């Protein structure tokens, strides 16, 4: 499933003015095969704060996972957010990250793009939806 335009399609949707207006905050993170959860969380926090606040929290590079998750929870608590996790290589990414994001009932969305069928077919929970492109 390489080269079918998954990232291009999601990128066009992500950058659209309608989507930007629909969500309070947005983050796009490309996931490498050798990802580290703390690194992904730092990049997500950085994307959110860079977009709205303009200032990334001090000492973000030294914060541990719990502190990063708390920052995310505090920031996203009353927001409708959109997160794109691009090029996810395995189900372990979502297993590691799922508790980092709030289901605050505001209609937030998390979109994963992947070239791997096992990720696409993996049951992601109530209310999840998957499309094979």
N, C-alpha and C positions, 0 to 999 in steps of 0.2 A: 504494500500500500504506500510505497514511496513515490513522491512526485505527483500526487493527484490534486494538489492545491488546497489541502486542508488548512494549513497555516495562512495561506493567502486569503482564503474565504473568511476565516475567523478574523483576520487582521482588518479586512474591509468592514466587517460588521462592527468590530471593536472601535474603529476610528470614526464611524459615522456620527454625525451630529445628533441624530435621534437617540442613539444608544448613550452618548455622552450626557444628554439631557435627562435620560430615563433613570440613570444611576447617580447616586451621590458621589461615589468614588470608584476608581478603576485601577487595576494592577495587571500588568502583563509580565510573566516570568517564563523564560525558556528553561526547561529542566534538562540538565546534562545527564548522561548515563551514570556518571560518578557523582551524583548529587549528595549534598549533606543537608539534612533537614534544617539545621540552624542557619545555614547559608541561604536556603530558599526563603525562610521566614524573614531574614534580614532584608533580602531583596524585595519581598512583598511589602514589608513595613516601609522601606525606602521609597517604593513606588507611590504608596498612598500619601506619605507625608510630603514628598516632592511635588506631587500634583496639587494638593490643596493648601498645605501649610507652608510650603516652600523651604522648610527647615527639617532635616532628618534628625531624630532624637540623638542627643549627645551620647557618645560612647556606645553606639549601636554595635560596633565590632566586638565589644567585650561582653555583651549581654548573652546570657544563657537562654535555652529554649523556653523555660517557664516565664522569664521576663519578656521575651519577644511575644509569646502567646498572650500575656497579660496586656501588653501594649496594643496588640491587634484587637483583643476583646474590648478594651476600653474605647479604642478608636471606632470600631465597627458597630458598637452597641445599638445606636439609633440610626444607622445608615443602611440604605439599599446599595449594595456593592456588587461589583463585577470583577471576578478574578479569572484570568486566562493562564492556565498551566500548559505551555506549549511543548510538544515533542516529549510527552511522558513515555518512559521506556518500560515501566512495570507497575504492577498493582501496589508495590511497596511504597511508592510515592504517596498515593492517596491514603494508604493505611497509616502512614507516618504523619500526614498533615490534617486529616479530617477533623480532629478535635481542636485544631487551631482556629477554626472558623465558626462563627456564631450562626445558628439558625434563629434569627431574631424576628422572623415573621414579616419582614419588610419586602420580600420578593427578591432577595439577592440571588445571584447566580455564580456558579463556578463552572468553567468550561475547560475540559481537557482535550488536547489534540494528541493523537498517537498514531504510529504506523503499525502497532502491534495488536493483533486480534485478541490476545488474552486480556489486554487492558480494556479494549472496546466491549468485550463480552462480560467483563467482571461485574457482578452485581454491586452497585454503588449505594444502594439504600432507597428508602422511601422517597418517592417523588423524583427519582432520577430518570433520565431519558438518554438513550444512546442512538447514534446514527452512524451507519457504515457508509463512508464516502469513498 
